[in-house]
Amino acid sequence: MPIFLEPDQSFPVWLESDKDKPEESRPTFFVRSQSMRNQRKVLEVLDVIHRPGVTVDQIFNETVEQLKKVLAGWSNMSGIAFGPEVIEDVFTLTEARELLRLVAYNQRMDTIEKKG
């Protein structure tokens, strides 16, 4: 079924560094499924790092803004309440970009685990 028919659909993902943690305590992020148009936008943000003349502020700002658009919530985050205002305090740039890569390809973790 095309994703655009269920625009509020989200799926769980977790960082590679957390994959071996028990499910009941593993930090899990709920991200919105993306249409091709939105995948393009996410991939453009991931590609910004390769643009000539890009500044560190541009890389961080575009990454954070895109993550705010695709992140729908989280669980098992040691009592840290979900909210766009805490994204820069919770993630490193590498972790944020890892989540965006998962979102860009609508990669559900159960699918990735089956390939491994």
PyRosetta script that sets phi, psi and omega in degrees:
from pyrosetta import init, pose_from_sequence

init()
pose = pose_from_sequence("MPIFLEPDQSFPVWLESDKDKPEESRPTFFVRSQSMRNQRKVLEVLDVIHRPGVTVDQIFNETVEQLKKVLAGWSNMSGIAFGPEVIEDVFTLTEARELLRLVAYNQRMDTIEKKG")
pose.set_psi(1, 132.7)
pose.set_omega(1, 178.6)
pose.set_phi(2, -59.5)
pose.set_psi(2, 139.0)
pose.set_omega(2, -178.0)
pose.set_phi(3, -61.5)
pose.set_psi(3, -33.6)
pose.set_omega(3, -176.4)
pose.set_phi(4, -64.7)
pose.set_psi(4, -16.9)
pose.set_omega(4, 177.0)
pose.set_phi(5, -74.2)
pose.set_psi(5, -18.0)
pose.set_omega(5, 176.7)
pose.set_phi(6, -130.7)
pose.set_psi(6, 72.2)
pose.set_omega(6, -170.9)
pose.set_phi(7, -63.2)
pose.set_psi(7, -22.3)
pose.set_omega(7, -178.5)
pose.set_phi(8, -96.0)
pose.set_psi(8, 9.7)
pose.set_omega(8, -179.5)
pose.set_phi(9, -66.4)
pose.set_psi(9, 136.9)
pose.set_omega(9, 175.5)
pose.set_phi(10, -133.4)
pose.set_psi(10, 164.6)
pose.set_omega(10, -179.8)
pose.set_phi(11, -142.8)
pose.set_psi(11, 154.3)
pose.set_omega(11, -177.7)
pose.set_phi(12, -84.6)
pose.set_psi(12, 142.2)
pose.set_omega(12, 172.5)
pose.set_phi(13, -140.3)
pose.set_psi(13, 161.3)
pose.set_omega(13, 173.9)
pose.set_phi(14, -144.1)
pose.set_psi(14, 161.5)
pose.set_omega(14, -178.4)
pose.set_phi(15, -71.4)
pose.set_psi(15, 149.6)
pose.set_omega(15, 178.3)
pose.set_phi(16, -53.8)
pose.set_psi(16, -38.5)
pose.set_omega(16, -178.3)
pose.set_phi(17, -67.0)
pose.set_psi(17, -16.5)
pose.set_omega(17, -179.5)
pose.set_phi(18, -104.4)
pose.set_psi(18, -0.4)
pose.set_omega(18, -170.8)
pose.set_phi(19, -59.7)
pose.set_psi(19, -28.9)
pose.set_omega(19, -177.5)
pose.set_phi(20, -92.7)
pose.set_psi(20, 0.9)
pose.set_omega(20, 178.4)
pose.set_phi(21, -75.7)
pose.set_psi(21, 150.3)
pose.set_omega(21, 178.0)
pose.set_phi(22, -58.8)
pose.set_psi(22, 140.7)
pose.set_omega(22, -176.2)
pose.set_phi(23, -54.1)
pose.set_psi(23, -38.4)
pose.set_omega(23, -176.3)
pose.set_phi(24, -70.1)
pose.set_psi(24, -15.4)
pose.set_omega(24, 178.7)
pose.set_phi(25, -123.4)
pose.set_psi(25, -3.2)
pose.set_omega(25, -177.4)
pose.set_phi(26, -70.3)
pose.set_psi(26, 127.5)
pose.set_omega(26, 173.8)
pose.set_phi(27, -58.9)
pose.set_psi(27, 123.9)
pose.set_omega(27, -175.8)
pose.set_phi(28, -125.2)
pose.set_psi(28, 137.5)
pose.set_omega(28, -178.7)
pose.set_phi(29, -115.3)
pose.set_psi(29, 135.4)
pose.set_omega(29, 179.3)
pose.set_phi(30, -104.0)
pose.set_psi(30, 118.7)
pose.set_omega(30, -174.7)
pose.set_phi(31, -119.5)
pose.set_psi(31, 150.1)
pose.set_omega(31, -178.0)
pose.set_phi(32, -79.7)
pose.set_psi(32, 137.3)
pose.set_omega(32, 174.2)
pose.set_phi(33, -64.3)
pose.set_psi(33, 149.5)
pose.set_omega(33, -174.1)
pose.set_phi(34, -121.2)
pose.set_psi(34, 137.4)
pose.set_omega(34, 170.9)
pose.set_phi(35, -76.4)
pose.set_psi(35, 173.0)
pose.set_omega(35, 178.1)
pose.set_phi(36, -57.2)
pose.set_psi(36, -41.5)
pose.set_omega(36, -179.1)
pose.set_phi(37, -60.3)
pose.set_psi(37, -45.3)
pose.set_omega(37, -179.4)
pose.set_phi(38, -73.6)
pose.set_psi(38, -32.3)
pose.set_omega(38, 175.2)
pose.set_phi(39, -60.3)
pose.set_psi(39, -40.9)
pose.set_omega(39, 178.6)
pose.set_phi(40, -59.0)
pose.set_psi(40, -43.1)
pose.set_omega(40, -179.7)
pose.set_phi(41, -63.8)
pose.set_psi(41, -42.0)
pose.set_omega(41, 179.1)
pose.set_phi(42, -64.4)
pose.set_psi(42, -44.2)
pose.set_omega(42, -179.4)
pose.set_phi(43, -65.7)
pose.set_psi(43, -34.0)
pose.set_omega(43, 176.0)
pose.set_phi(44, -62.4)
pose.set_psi(44, -38.9)
pose.set_omega(44, 178.1)
pose.set_phi(45, -66.9)
pose.set_psi(45, -41.1)
pose.set_omega(45, 178.1)
pose.set_phi(46, -64.8)
pose.set_psi(46, -29.8)
pose.set_omega(46, -178.2)
pose.set_phi(47, -82.8)
pose.set_psi(47, -13.3)
pose.set_omega(47, -175.5)
pose.set_phi(48, -56.9)
pose.set_psi(48, -30.4)
pose.set_omega(48, -177.9)
pose.set_phi(49, -62.4)
pose.set_psi(49, -21.7)
pose.set_omega(49, -177.7)
pose.set_phi(50, -95.5)
pose.set_psi(50, -2.7)
pose.set_omega(50, -179.3)
pose.set_phi(51, -72.8)
pose.set_psi(51, 137.5)
pose.set_omega(51, 176.2)
pose.set_phi(52, -63.5)
pose.set_psi(52, 137.2)
pose.set_omega(52, 175.4)
pose.set_phi(53, 77.9)
pose.set_psi(53, 4.8)
pose.set_omega(53, -179.6)
pose.set_phi(54, -69.0)
pose.set_psi(54, 143.2)
pose.set_omega(54, -180.0)
pose.set_phi(55, -98.3)
pose.set_psi(55, 162.4)
pose.set_omega(55, 177.1)
pose.set_phi(56, -59.4)
pose.set_psi(56, -42.2)
pose.set_omega(56, 178.9)
pose.set_phi(57, -59.5)
pose.set_psi(57, -41.5)
pose.set_omega(57, 178.4)
pose.set_phi(58, -62.2)
pose.set_psi(58, -43.9)
pose.set_omega(58, -180.0)
pose.set_phi(59, -60.5)
pose.set_psi(59, -50.5)
pose.set_omega(59, -179.2)
pose.set_phi(60, -65.0)
pose.set_psi(60, -47.7)
pose.set_omega(60, -176.6)
pose.set_phi(61, -62.0)
pose.set_psi(61, -46.2)
pose.set_omega(61, -179.1)
pose.set_phi(62, -67.3)
pose.set_psi(62, -37.0)
pose.set_omega(62, 178.1)
pose.set_phi(63, -64.6)
pose.set_psi(63, -47.7)
pose.set_omega(63, -179.5)
pose.set_phi(64, -63.8)
pose.set_psi(64, -45.4)
pose.set_omega(64, -178.9)
pose.set_phi(65, -61.6)
pose.set_psi(65, -40.7)
pose.set_omega(65, 179.3)
pose.set_phi(66, -69.0)
pose.set_psi(66, -40.0)
pose.set_omega(66, 178.9)
pose.set_phi(67, -62.8)
pose.set_psi(67, -37.0)
pose.set_omega(67, 176.7)
pose.set_phi(68, -60.6)
pose.set_psi(68, -33.0)
pose.set_omega(68, -178.5)
pose.set_phi(69, -76.5)
pose.set_psi(69, -29.9)
pose.set_omega(69, -172.5)
pose.set_phi(70, -104.9)
pose.set_psi(70, -17.8)
pose.set_omega(70, -178.0)
pose.set_phi(71, -85.7)
pose.set_psi(71, 123.9)
pose.set_omega(71, -176.9)
pose.set_phi(72, -103.4)
pose.set_psi(72, -15.5)
pose.set_omega(72, 180.0)
pose.set_phi(73, 166.0)
pose.set_psi(73, -177.7)
pose.set_omega(73, 175.7)
pose.set_phi(74, -156.4)
pose.set_psi(74, 165.9)
pose.set_omega(74, 175.8)
pose.set_phi(75, -140.1)
pose.set_psi(75, 162.1)
pose.set_omega(75, 179.7)
pose.set_phi(76, 58.1)
pose.set_psi(76, 45.5)
pose.set_omega(76, -178.3)
pose.set_phi(77, -111.4)
pose.set_psi(77, 40.4)
pose.set_omega(77, 175.2)
pose.set_phi(78, 50.7)
pose.set_psi(78, 41.6)
pose.set_omega(78, 176.6)
pose.set_phi(79, 80.0)
pose.set_psi(79, 3.8)
pose.set_omega(79, 178.3)
pose.set_phi(80, -79.2)
pose.set_psi(80, 116.9)
pose.set_omega(80, -179.7)
pose.set_phi(81, -68.3)
pose.set_psi(81, 139.0)
pose.set_omega(81, 178.3)
pose.set_phi(82, -67.6)
pose.set_psi(82, 138.4)
pose.set_omega(82, 174.4)
pose.set_phi(83, -179.3)
pose.set_psi(83, 143.2)
pose.set_omega(83, -178.7)
pose.set_phi(84, -59.6)
pose.set_psi(84, -26.7)
pose.set_omega(84, -177.3)
pose.set_phi(85, -72.1)
pose.set_psi(85, -14.8)
pose.set_omega(85, -179.2)
pose.set_phi(86, -102.8)
pose.set_psi(86, -0.4)
pose.set_omega(86, -176.7)
pose.set_phi(87, -54.6)
pose.set_psi(87, -45.3)
pose.set_omega(87, -178.1)
pose.set_phi(88, -69.1)
pose.set_psi(88, -18.3)
pose.set_omega(88, 178.4)
pose.set_phi(89, -90.6)
pose.set_psi(89, -19.9)
pose.set_omega(89, -174.1)
pose.set_phi(90, -94.9)
pose.set_psi(90, -39.2)
pose.set_omega(90, -172.9)
pose.set_phi(91, -108.3)
pose.set_psi(91, 151.9)
pose.set_omega(91, 164.3)
pose.set_phi(92, -86.0)
pose.set_psi(92, 167.2)
pose.set_omega(92, 176.8)
pose.set_phi(93, -60.5)
pose.set_psi(93, -41.4)
pose.set_omega(93, -179.8)
pose.set_phi(94, -62.2)
pose.set_psi(94, -43.6)
pose.set_omega(94, 179.7)
pose.set_phi(95, -65.8)
pose.set_psi(95, -41.9)
pose.set_omega(95, 179.4)
pose.set_phi(96, -62.1)
pose.set_psi(96, -42.6)
pose.set_omega(96, 179.9)
pose.set_phi(97, -69.7)
pose.set_psi(97, -33.2)
pose.set_omega(97, 175.6)
pose.set_phi(98, -62.8)
pose.set_psi(98, -44.2)
pose.set_omega(98, 177.2)
pose.set_phi(99, -62.8)
pose.set_psi(99, -41.5)
pose.set_omega(99, 178.8)
pose.set_phi(100, -63.7)
pose.set_psi(100, -36.3)
pose.set_omega(100, 176.9)
pose.set_phi(101, -63.0)
pose.set_psi(101, -42.0)
pose.set_omega(101, 177.6)
pose.set_phi(102, -62.8)
pose.set_psi(102, -41.8)
pose.set_omega(102, 179.0)
pose.set_phi(103, -65.6)
pose.set_psi(103, -43.0)
pose.set_omega(103, -176.1)
pose.set_phi(104, -56.7)
pose.set_psi(104, -33.0)
pose.set_omega(104, -178.1)
pose.set_phi(105, -108.3)
pose.set_psi(105, 13.5)
pose.set_omega(105, -179.7)
pose.set_phi(106, 47.4)
pose.set_psi(106, 46.5)
pose.set_omega(106, -175.2)
pose.set_phi(107, -88.7)
pose.set_psi(107, 106.4)
pose.set_omega(107, 173.9)
pose.set_phi(108, -76.8)
pose.set_psi(108, 141.8)
pose.set_omega(108, -175.4)
pose.set_phi(109, -64.2)
pose.set_psi(109, -32.7)
pose.set_omega(109, 179.6)
pose.set_phi(110, -64.9)
pose.set_psi(110, -33.1)
pose.set_omega(110, 176.9)
pose.set_phi(111, -68.1)
pose.set_psi(111, -42.9)
pose.set_omega(111, -179.8)
pose.set_phi(112, -64.7)
pose.set_psi(112, -42.3)
pose.set_omega(112, -178.6)
pose.set_phi(113, -63.0)
pose.set_psi(113, -36.7)
pose.set_omega(113, -180.0)
pose.set_phi(114, -65.9)
pose.set_psi(114, -31.9)
pose.set_omega(114, 179.4)
pose.set_phi(115, -71.9)
pose.set_psi(115, -31.5)
pose.set_omega(115, -173.0)
pose.set_phi(116, -70.6)
pose.dump_pdb("model.pdb")
